Structure formats: structure tokens, C-alpha cells
Amino acid sequence: MTAVISGYGMTEMSHNSGRTVLDQAAEACQQAIDNAGLQATEVDGMSSFSLYHDSVPCSAVAATLGLGDLNYLMDADIGGQAAAHMVLTAAAIVQAGVADHVVVFRALNGRSGVRIGREPDTGGSTAFRYAAGLLSYPQVIATWAQRYMIETGADEQDLGAAVVAQRQYAMRNPRAVRRKPLNLEDYLSQPFITTPFRAADCAIEIDGAAALVVSNRAKVSSSTHPMVAVRAGVWLSHQADLDLGGSYLATDYSRSFASHAAPTLWERAGMAPSDIDIAELYDCFSGLLLMNLEGFGFCGRGEAGAFIRSGETGLRGSLPTNTHGGLLSEGYLHGMNTVVEAVRQLQQRAGDLQVDEPTTALVCSGGRVAGSAVVLERLS
């Protein structure tokens, strides 16, 4: 039995949707169901994720869409590491024969509603972070970026290269929230918000929703576009801590989860980094993109900045990367839009941003001590 991504949907992304999270979730999920050529009553599974209860439960969306009996339902509260993980889990559910069509979605008003870092004190690592003066996620991740730069010799121009390269994609992406042209000189002229990050180094918070349908290939009969198989995946928590914001047990602050997860992922996929046509990598902050490129073996340690500047991550490069503009420019939908972009590319439905004939993609979600990744493959 082969698990495939049979459809996807996405709402407009904005700073102020003027809509409920439920309304946006229902729209994206209905689009995905229609895109898969299914009727709502054929969907028998649903999963989603949130962070500090910023979304709506699957049951509410299922009721809104008029779904039938569900054989699988999962609401997770694990934040940005979740998108690839939820797709991988849905694929496992399908392959186990538990459900035939699982809708996976992420929906939130991440700009006009509950914003990251403004949630109530939920215990865990919060008291320790605050006592150390780390009051926001940019400050927390900045400590990792600083350590990475010290260990590898990377500098602010390397961070800027990542930001500028992804903005080039976003300028051609009508969905992107950040589309204003940006060159390295413009980037370097911006003030720091927390060293080494400027505003452009940080993902842009948005309102919106995205959804995918993971299906049993044998149960998809009316699709008009290529199926995308979930070939392999991995979820890894390297020295898990008190909560999502914690990293106090980590022993290496200069690498992301990718360095630890890559050997398992490539073994399970029966592939090497050179077998990947496009990479859609989690980039809530620019430094994380550099770590993920190196961690998965697409370039050597400390070489990500040069790799990007050489054009290798561009549309006609050897590894087109974050072809939607990434979370830095398209919008921070916690990585679900990144998975959707990989599917769009593999189905050759990416319009002006289409890569020439890609057949394989790596998508990852999360970054520091925990994250997930899936290898997707277009089927003939």
C-alpha cells in the first residue's frame, strides 16, 4: 500500500484576515478535498497541530465540512516541528490500513490573533528563559545562530545571502506577504533586533491556513495530476527539554536537528543528498536555514552561505530551495505551506516559480533540538 499526497489547499495569507480560524481551516481543507477529487464523505481521517491553543480542533472542522465517520483523529500541540511529522504520521496511518484519506491542516490567526511569545506563562522552561533575559523566540534562536557563526566562521553576509535569495522567490509569488525587493546592501542597513538577527532574518507572522490530503493510492480514482508519494521520513527530538522553548540539555548549539536526523532519513529513503531535486527547509530564522542545508548534507560545514551566493539554491541551481520564499517571506504558517510548496513543485503546478521537472523533494519542519523531515517523490 502506497501513501500519497493527493490534494492540497491554501487560503490567502495576510496580516489581518478578518476571519475566524475555523473559517480559514474549513476553506483550506475543502480546497484540498476538492483538489484530490474526493467527496467530503470519503475523508475518514483528520489531523492538525497548534501551539499554545492558537488553532481549532479537528472535530470542529470535520463538523463544519460535513465529514462522515472518522477512523483517525489527532490534535497535536507541538508547534513548528509538526508539519512534516503530521504528514509522516498520516502516511503511516494510511499504510497501516486505519484510514484511506487523512486531511492534515494548520490554521491560525498568527498575526491578528495569538502571536508567538505572547502566550500566557505555561511553566516548563519559561521561568528559566526569562531569568536569563530571553524574553522572545528571536532572542532564544539568536543564541544558536551566534554559536553557529562562532564555530563555523559564518558572518552576517551569510545570513543576508539566505534572506535575499528567498526574497527573490517571494517577489514572484503572489501569495507571499513579504514581496518588496531586497538586496544585500538593503539588508545590512537594517538595524539589529537581537544580534545577529535583523527583522528580515525572522519569519513573518501571518493569518491563514493550509491543508493536504494523504491518501491510499489505490483509493484515489479521479485525480488529474501526478501523485506524490511519501517515500520516507523521520522525527527526532535530540535531548528533549521541558517544553518547545527549552534547549538546556543540548550539548551543541551550533547545529540543528538535521545533523542528527540526516543519517536515519537517508538510510530509510535509500537515497543521498545528491538524489534530491528541490529542498523546502524550515526557516523560521535565517540561521536555521544555513544549519539545515549543512545538516542534511547539501553542502559542507560552514559552507551554506557560499552555497547560496553561488546560485545553487536558485530556480536554476542544483538545489532550488524554499521556492515559495520560505517562512521568511511567504509567511509563517508553521511549515505547512512549505510542505504544500513541495507538492506544488512535484506536480508541476508552481507557475512562474516552477523548477524544471523535479521528481524528488526534501521537506523539513523544526530546527533546534526537535524536528521532522519527509522525502517526497512524484509518481508517474
Buried (B, 14 or more C-beta within 10 A) or exposed (E): EBBBBBBBBBBBBBBEBEBEBBBBBBBBBBBBBBBBBBEBEBBBBBBBBBBBEBBBBBEBBBEBBEBEEBBBBBBBEBBBBBBBBBBBBBBBBBBEEBBBBBBBBBBBBBBBBBEBBEEEEEEBBBEBBEEEEBEBBBBBBBBBBBBBBEBBEBEBEBBBBBBBBBBBBBBBBEBBBBBEEBEBEBBEEBEEBBEBBBBBBBBBBBBBBBBBBBBBBEBBEEBEBBBBBBBBBBBBBBBBBBEBBBBEEBEBBBBBBBBBBBEBBBEEBEBEBEBBBBBBBBBBBBBBBBBBBBBBBBBEBBBBBBBBBBEBBBBEBBBBBBBBBBBBBBBBBBBBBBBBBBBBBBBBEBEEBBBEEBBBBBBBBBBBBBBBBBBBBBEE
